[in-house]
Amino acid sequence: MIRNLLKYNSLLLMMWGKKILKELKMIIGNKGHLKCLLACFICSVFTNVHAQLNLSASYALIKRVIPAYSQKFKVQALQSNTSKDVFEVDGANGMIILRGNNGIAVASALYYYLTQYTHCQITWNGTNLNLPARLPIPAKKVRKSTPYDYRYYLNYCTYSYSMSWWDWKRWEKEIDWMALHGISMPLSITGQEYVWNKVYSEMGFSKADMQDFFTGPAYFGWFYMGNMDKWDGPLPESWINNHKDLQLKILQRERELGLKPVLPAFTGHVPASFKTHFPKAKLKQTNWKNGFADTYILDSEDPLFAEIGRKFIQEQTRIYGTDHLYSADTFNENEPPSNDPKFLAELSARVYDGMKGADPKAVWVMQGWLFYSDREFWHDEQIKALLNAVPNEQMIVLDLNTDFEPIWKRTNAFYGKPWIWNMLHNYGGNISLFGRMDAVAKEPAAALHDPASGRMVGIGLTMEAIEQTPVLYELMTQNTWQKEPIDLDKWLPEYILNRYGIKSAAALEAWQTLRNTVFNGKDIRDGAESIITGRPTLDSATVWTRTRLNYKRINLLPAWDKMIEAIPACQKSDGFNYDLVDVSRQALANYARPLQLKWLKAYHDKDCQAFDQYTTKYLELITDMDKLLATRKDFLLGPWIADARNWGTNDDEKKLYERNARNLITLWGDENSPLHEYSCRQWSGLLNDFYKVRWQQFFDLIGASLKDNKTPDLKAFDKSISSWEWQWVNIRKSYPISPSGNSVIVAEQLHKKYRNVMGEDLK
């Protein structure tokens, strides 16, 4: 078919080409303009070929997702009368027909069929593809269209907290997940260091200059946002080249399926050596205030700003192509030097001009996080000035945390700019059952129908990390193909059936409790951590380890009980086994605080026997949690470190990447980092080897002081433990990459061991 289409288009060019060119010459005399128009004409002719390639890509996706059943599906093109995507699911002659206007729509049609007709589900944490031997054929056509032009996905932080070490195999799986869940607009920032290398080398910068600029791979999220330079590097050249190749694969697959990637643009962040190469350049130093050195920002008034912005996009387009969508965040957690609206408007206009200079069709996709994180600076005048300096059609604002605090409601819907409603949900990749199910189910549709919402053009997912709490992501993406609020009373039983492959009254009761506790989203911004993962303390929390829950601990226990009760019916389900471990983990993690109160009381009462008893139980709790988490790959430290090492082409590179991987999830920075535990993980291997060892050292200290009747030097302990943490970051050790033990057996054992005592202690 493709060969015939190519032949047809070639004939079309030969038959009409001379006539068209002759008429064009009569209209315009400039040969350069003529060449541009000819190029546009050729592109338009071959658009039909691209549509056929989408069909090919759709068949390939079906084969990847359900290889044994792919021959039962037929894919057909479907025209959309608007800019919005549409799909149909139909049946004829024993075949399941999937129609869509692009690859995303076809993939969404496939997922609709899998969830609605065969009760299956595909998530990061548990997949149910237990299809019947004979697939049901739809009796009548189902048609779905989305009310949203865009379905955005990812956050700069996601690229660090979750995706630092992904290879093509993992990316391929994620792109399929995006398409199946209707994502159309992914942030695609892999490999931009290759582009910067090219741009700056042409400007005379050396390899040494760039080594002092690029961070280690785990910290790219904040390097890309201009928060830091150099940290935990130097970045090997092999990484730069390998990730250029990886990005080419990512973009090719995304575009084949109809996704429109958002690529980065220049925001002014330049190497420290810039002042040496361009001594007259207008630079300003800025600091992220998290223990890292200053970074340098090129003033947008400097002529070099527009020049570099243009060169970057031109070079990026040459290597990666473009869909005309560019991400740029000039002041991410960095305050501008002036709050003068005129200054902010001029700055914003110059950032956009840098994009437009290279791409006249450029659309600036801006994270609205700064309006949330620094509300003391960004008042109405400042926000309006920053936004209004760019034409409305050339900017899209991401309301980054709409499920918690909708910024659109206090900015008159971003003063006329198109904007996207987003669920942020997870910070730092921390493991915690938490979410706002009611808000996610109701608020996108409510905003869509609210006359005050202005130009709401999409919905999105902007979490800092993924691969946890799959229910929130299935729920949020359910909004894609409907205009009305989601009825949770109907949706939740369907979700459980698709996830577990069976109806279970006990499982449904467990989830009703989860809905009213961990997923009620009240009072707190994001999920609470367990005191276990905090640096040892006599207090209830640390700077980043917040233990305040949005429910009473005792109210979660019925969910644990019901999950245990559901084991006989559901234990063959991958998704159920994940959920069983996760609910058990949360109940145990919550119990750490009551246990802490027991040994604290013993300490203050100077009761050595009780202190030894309860600190032993506290350490035993950590050991038991580690054993439980070891039964699921989702909760293992080993793959994170092994995947990091795998990118190394020599021993030095493997060592660097392992240090990056260890550092990000513990200290975050150096030995004196104020961000320690911001990205804490309840992972098997990390619990036993890091958190438990720290607590043991702490108990040794205060236990000895208790017996000697002396006041422990807690400041000295903090200094010594941070030194020990830094040593842990820099050692090399392998951890299991495959699960061990049986989730059901271990969960039942721990439920029997802890449930009654928890009930008593939490009354």
Long-range contacts (C-beta under 8 A, 24 or more apart in sequence): 1-52, 2-49, 2-52, 2-53, 2-56, 5-48, 5-49, 5-52, 6-49, 9-45, 9-46, 9-48, 9-49, 12-45, 13-42, 13-45, 51-77, 53-256, 54-102, 54-103, 54-106, 54-256, 54-257, 54-258, 55-106, 56-256, 57-103, 57-253, 57-256, 57-257, 58-98, 58-100, 58-103, 58-106, 58-107, 58-257, 61-103, 61-106, 61-107, 61-110, 61-176, 61-179, 61-257, 62-110, 64-172, 64-176, 65-110, 65-122, 65-129, 65-176, 65-180, 66-114, 66-129, 66-131, 69-131, 69-135, 72-96, 72-135, 73-97, 73-98, 73-110, 74-98, 75-99, 75-100, 75-106, 77-101, 78-105, 80-145, 82-145, 83-149, 84-145, 84-146, 84-147, 84-148, 84-149, 85-145, 85-146, 85-182, 85-184, 86-143, 86-144, 86-145, 86-146, 87-112, 87-143, 87-144, 87-145, 87-481, 88-141, 88-142, 88-143, 88-144, 89-113, 89-117, 89-138, 89-141, 89-142, 90-138, 90-140, 90-141, 90-142, 91-137, 91-138, 91-139, 94-137, 95-137, 96-135, 96-137, 96-138, 97-138, 102-257, 102-258, 103-179, 103-256, 103-257, 103-258, 103-259, 104-179, 104-182, 104-183, 104-184, 104-257, 104-258, 104-259, 105-258, 107-176, 107-179, 107-180, 107-257, 108-144, 108-179, 108-180, 108-181, 108-182, 108-480, 108-481, 109-144, 110-180, 111-180, 111-181, 112-142, 112-144, 112-481, 113-138, 115-494, 115-498, 119-497, 119-498, 119-501, 120-498, 120-501, 121-474, 121-495, 121-498, 121-499, 121-575, 122-177, 122-180, 123-470, 123-473, 123-474, 123-499, 123-575, 124-177, 124-466, 124-467, 124-468, 124-470, 124-634, 125-467, 125-468, 125-470, 125-575, 125-578, 125-582, 125-634, 126-470, 126-499, 126-573, 126-574, 126-575, 126-576, 126-577, 126-578, 126-579, 127-574, 127-575, 128-498, 128-499, 128-500, 128-501, 128-573, 128-574, 128-575, 130-501, 144-481, 144-482, 145-481, 146-182, 146-480, 146-481, 147-448, 147-482, 147-483, 148-448, 148-457, 148-458, 148-459, 148-480, 149-418, 149-457, 149-458, 150-184, 150-185, 150-396, 150-420, 150-457, 150-458, 150-459, 150-460, 151-182, 151-183, 151-184, 151-185, 151-458, 151-459, 151-460, 151-477, 151-480, 152-183, 152-185, 152-186, 152-187, 152-262, 152-365, 152-398, 152-420, 152-422, 152-458, 152-459, 152-460, 152-461, 152-462, 153-178, 153-183, 153-185, 153-186, 153-187, 153-460, 153-461, 154-186, 154-187, 154-461, 154-462, 155-187, 155-367, 155-400, 155-424, 155-462, 155-463, 155-464, 156-187, 156-189, 156-221, 156-222, 156-224, 156-225, 156-329, 156-332, 156-367, 157-221, 157-222, 157-428, 157-464, 157-465, 158-187, 158-221, 158-463, 158-464, 158-465, 158-466, 159-187, 159-189, 159-190, 159-220, 159-221, 159-224, 160-218, 160-219, 160-220, 160-221, 160-222, 160-664, 161-221, 161-428, 161-429, 161-464, 161-465, 161-664, 161-679, 162-429, 162-465, 162-466, 162-467, 164-217, 164-218, 164-220, 164-644, 164-660, 164-661, 164-664, 165-217, 165-640, 165-643, 165-644, 165-646, 165-647, 165-657, 165-661, 166-643, 167-246, 167-643, 167-646, 167-647, 168-246, 168-249, 168-250, 171-246, 171-249, 171-250, 171-253, 172-249, 172-253, 175-250, 175-253, 175-254, 175-257, 175-259, 178-254, 178-259, 179-257, 179-258, 179-259, 181-473, 181-477, 181-480, 182-477, 182-480, 182-481, 183-259, 183-461, 183-477, 184-258, 184-259, 184-260, 185-259, 185-260, 185-261, 185-262, 185-325, 185-365, 185-458, 185-460, 186-254, 186-259, 186-261, 186-262, 187-261, 187-262, 187-327, 188-247, 188-250, 188-251, 188-254, 188-261, 188-262, 188-263, 189-220, 189-224, 189-263, 189-264, 189-327, 190-243, 190-246, 190-247, 190-250, 191-243, 191-244, 191-246, 191-247, 191-248, 191-320, 192-224, 192-247, 192-263, 192-264, 192-316, 193-220, 193-235, 193-239, 193-240, 193-243, 194-240, 194-241, 194-243, 194-244, 194-247, 194-319, 195-312, 195-315, 195-316, 195-319, 195-320, 196-312, 197-240, 198-315, 198-319, 199-308, 199-311, 199-312, 199-315, 200-271, 202-311, 203-277, 203-308, 203-311, 204-277, 205-271, 205-273, 205-277, 207-237, 209-271, 209-273, 209-277, 210-271, 211-235, 212-271, 212-272, 212-273, 213-271, 213-272, 213-273, 216-656, 216-657, 216-659, 216-660, 217-644, 217-647, 217-657, 217-660, 218-644, 218-660, 218-661, 218-663, 218-664, 219-660, 219-664, 222-288, 224-264, 225-267, 225-329, 225-332, 225-333, 226-267, 226-268, 226-269, 226-286, 226-295, 226-297, 226-329, 226-330, 226-332, 226-334, 227-288, 227-290, 227-292, 227-295, 227-332, 227-333, 227-334, 228-288, 228-292, 228-293, 228-295, 229-271, 229-272, 229-293, 229-295, 229-296, 230-272, 230-293, 231-292, 231-669, 232-656, 232-659, 232-660, 232-663, 233-656, 236-649, 236-653, 236-656, 238-649, 238-653, 239-647, 239-653, 242-647, 244-319, 247-320, 248-319, 248-320, 251-320, 251-321, 255-321, 255-323, 260-323, 260-325, 261-323, 261-325, 262-323, 262-325, 262-326, 262-327, 262-365, 263-316, 263-320, 263-322, 263-323, 263-325, 263-326, 263-327, 264-316, 264-326, 264-327, 264-328, 265-309, 265-312, 265-313, 265-326, 265-327, 265-328, 265-351, 265-354, 265-355, 265-362, 265-364, 266-305, 266-308, 266-309, 266-312, 266-313, 266-328, 266-351, 266-354, 267-297, 267-328, 267-329, 267-330, 267-351, 268-297, 268-298, 268-299, 268-300, 268-305, 268-330, 268-351, 269-295, 269-296, 269-297, 269-298, 270-296, 270-297, 270-298, 270-308, 271-296, 272-296, 274-298, 278-304, 284-337, 286-334, 287-334, 288-333, 288-334, 290-669, 290-673, 290-674, 290-675, 291-669, 291-670, 291-672, 291-673, 291-674, 291-675, 292-669, 300-346, 300-347, 300-350, 300-351, 301-346, 301-350, 305-350, 305-354, 306-350, 306-353, 306-354, 306-357, 308-354, 309-351, 309-353, 309-354, 309-355, 309-357, 309-358, 310-354, 310-357, 310-358, 311-358, 312-358, 313-354, 313-355, 313-357, 313-358, 313-359, 313-362, 314-358, 317-358, 317-359, 322-359, 324-359, 324-361, 324-362, 324-363, 325-363, 325-365, 325-396, 326-355, 326-359, 326-362, 326-363, 326-364, 326-365, 327-365, 327-366, 327-367, 328-355, 328-364, 328-365, 328-366, 329-366, 329-367, 329-369, 329-370, 331-370, 331-374, 332-367, 332-369, 332-370, 333-369, 333-370, 333-373, 333-374, 335-374, 335-377, 336-377, 339-377, 339-382, 341-381, 341-382, 341-384, 341-385, 342-385, 344-382, 344-385, 344-386, 344-389, 345-385, 345-386, 345-388, 345-389, 346-389, 347-386, 347-389, 348-385, 348-386, 348-387, 348-389, 348-390, 349-389, 349-390, 352-389, 352-390, 352-394, 352-395, 356-394, 362-394, 363-393, 363-394, 363-395, 363-396, 364-390, 364-394, 364-395, 364-396, 365-395, 365-396, 365-398, 366-395, 366-396, 366-397, 366-398, 367-398, 367-400, 367-462, 368-397, 368-398, 368-399, 368-400, 368-407, 368-414, 368-419, 369-400, 369-401, 371-407, 371-411, 372-400, 372-401, 372-405, 372-407, 380-411, 383-411, 383-414, 383-415, 384-411, 384-415, 387-414, 387-415, 387-417, 388-415, 388-416, 390-417, 392-416, 392-417, 392-418, 392-455, 393-418, 396-420, 396-457, 396-458, 398-422, 398-460, 398-462, 400-424, 400-462, 401-462, 402-443, 402-447, 403-436, 403-439, 403-440, 403-443, 403-521, 404-436, 404-439, 404-521, 404-525, 406-443, 406-447, 408-447, 408-453, 408-454, 408-456, 409-452, 412-452, 412-454, 413-452, 413-453, 413-454, 413-455, 413-456, 414-454, 414-455, 416-454, 416-455, 417-454, 417-455, 418-455, 418-456, 418-457, 419-454, 419-455, 419-456, 419-457, 420-456, 420-457, 420-458, 420-459, 420-460, 421-447, 421-456, 421-458, 421-459, 421-460, 422-459, 422-460, 422-461, 422-462, 423-460, 423-461, 423-462, 423-463, 423-472, 423-476, 424-462, 424-463, 424-464, 424-526, 425-461, 425-463, 425-469, 425-472, 425-526, 426-463, 426-464, 426-465, 426-466, 426-468, 426-469, 426-526, 426-527, 427-464, 427-465, 427-526, 427-527, 427-678, 428-464, 428-465, 428-544, 428-678, 428-679, 428-680, 429-464, 429-465, 429-468, 429-665, 429-679, 429-681, 430-465, 430-526, 430-527, 430-529, 430-533, 430-679, 430-680, 430-681, 431-468, 431-585, 431-635, 431-680, 431-681, 431-682, 431-683, 432-526, 432-527, 432-528, 432-529, 432-586, 432-589, 433-469, 433-514, 433-518, 433-519, 433-527, 433-582, 433-583, 433-586, 434-469, 434-518, 434-519, 434-521, 434-524, 434-526, 434-527, 434-528, 434-550, 435-469, 435-471, 435-472, 435-518, 435-519, 435-521, 435-527, 436-519, 436-520, 436-521, 437-471, 437-472, 437-475, 437-488, 437-515, 437-519, 437-520, 437-521, 438-488, 438-520, 438-521, 439-521, 440-472, 440-475, 440-476, 440-479, 440-486, 441-475, 441-485, 441-486, 441-487, 441-488, 441-491, 442-485, 442-486, 444-476, 444-479, 445-479, 445-482, 445-483, 445-484, 445-485, 445-486, 446-485, 448-483, 449-483, 465-679, 467-634, 468-634, 470-575, 470-578, 471-495, 471-519, 472-519, 488-515, 499-573, 499-575, 499-576, 499-579, 500-570, 500-573, 500-575, 500-576, 501-572, 501-573, 502-569, 502-570, 502-573, 504-566, 504-569, 504-570, 506-562, 506-563, 506-565, 506-566, 506-569, 507-562, 507-563, 507-566, 507-569, 507-570, 507-576, 509-558, 509-562, 510-558, 510-559, 510-560, 510-561, 510-562, 510-563, 510-566, 510-583, 511-559, 513-555, 513-556, 513-558, 513-559, 513-562, 514-556, 514-559, 514-583, 516-551, 516-555, 517-550, 517-551, 517-555, 517-556, 517-559, 518-550, 518-551, 518-556, 518-586, 520-550, 520-551, 521-550, 522-550, 522-551, 523-548, 523-550, 524-548, 524-549, 524-550, 529-677, 529-680, 530-589, 530-590, 530-592, 530-593, 530-682, 531-592, 531-593, 531-596, 532-589, 532-592, 532-621, 532-622, 532-625, 532-682, 532-687, 532-691, 532-695, 533-677, 533-680, 533-681, 533-682, 533-691, 534-677, 534-680, 535-676, 535-677, 535-694, 535-718, 535-721, 536-694, 536-695, 536-697, 536-698, 536-717, 536-721, 538-600, 538-603, 538-702, 538-714, 540-593, 540-596, 542-677, 543-674, 543-677, 544-675, 544-676, 544-677, 544-678, 544-680, 545-677, 545-680, 547-593, 549-590, 552-762, 553-590, 553-591, 553-593, 553-594, 553-758, 553-762, 554-758, 554-759, 554-762, 554-763, 556-583, 556-586, 556-587, 556-590, 557-587, 557-755, 557-758, 557-759, 557-762, 559-583, 560-584, 560-587, 560-751, 560-755, 561-751, 561-755, 563-747, 564-747, 564-748, 564-751, 567-744, 567-747, 567-748, 571-744, 577-631, 577-632, 577-743, 577-744, 578-632, 578-634, 580-743, 580-744, 580-747, 581-628, 581-629, 581-631, 581-632, 581-634, 581-635, 581-743, 581-747, 584-628, 584-747, 584-750, 584-751, 585-625, 585-628, 585-629, 585-635, 585-682, 587-754, 587-758, 588-621, 588-624, 588-625, 588-628, 588-750, 588-754, 589-625, 589-682, 591-621, 591-754, 591-758, 591-761, 591-762, 592-618, 592-621, 592-622, 594-758, 594-761, 594-762, 595-621, 595-761, 598-761, 599-699, 603-702, 603-706, 606-706, 606-709, 608-703, 608-706, 608-707, 611-703, 611-706, 612-703, 615-695, 615-699, 615-703, 618-695, 618-699, 619-692, 619-695, 619-696, 619-699, 622-687, 622-688, 622-691, 622-692, 622-695, 623-687, 623-688, 623-692, 624-750, 624-753, 624-754, 625-682, 625-687, 626-684, 626-685, 626-687, 626-688, 626-692, 627-684, 627-741, 627-746, 628-684, 628-743, 628-746, 628-747, 628-750, 629-682, 629-683, 629-684, 629-687, 630-684, 630-685, 630-736, 630-739, 630-740, 630-741, 631-739, 631-740, 631-741, 631-742, 631-743, 631-746, 632-739, 632-743, 633-737, 633-738, 633-739, 635-682, 635-683, 635-684, 636-683, 636-684, 636-685, 636-735, 636-736, 636-737, 636-738, 636-739, 637-681, 637-683, 637-684, 637-685, 637-686, 637-689, 637-735, 638-685, 638-734, 638-735, 638-736, 638-737, 638-738, 639-737, 640-665, 640-683, 641-734, 641-735, 642-734, 642-735, 642-737, 655-732, 658-732, 659-729, 659-730, 662-728, 662-729, 662-730, 663-729, 666-690, 666-725, 666-728, 666-729, 667-722, 667-725, 667-726, 667-729, 670-726, 671-722, 671-723, 671-725, 671-726, 672-722, 676-722, 676-725, 684-736, 685-735, 685-736, 689-728, 689-733, 689-735, 690-725, 690-728, 693-724, 694-721, 694-724, 694-725, 697-721, 697-724
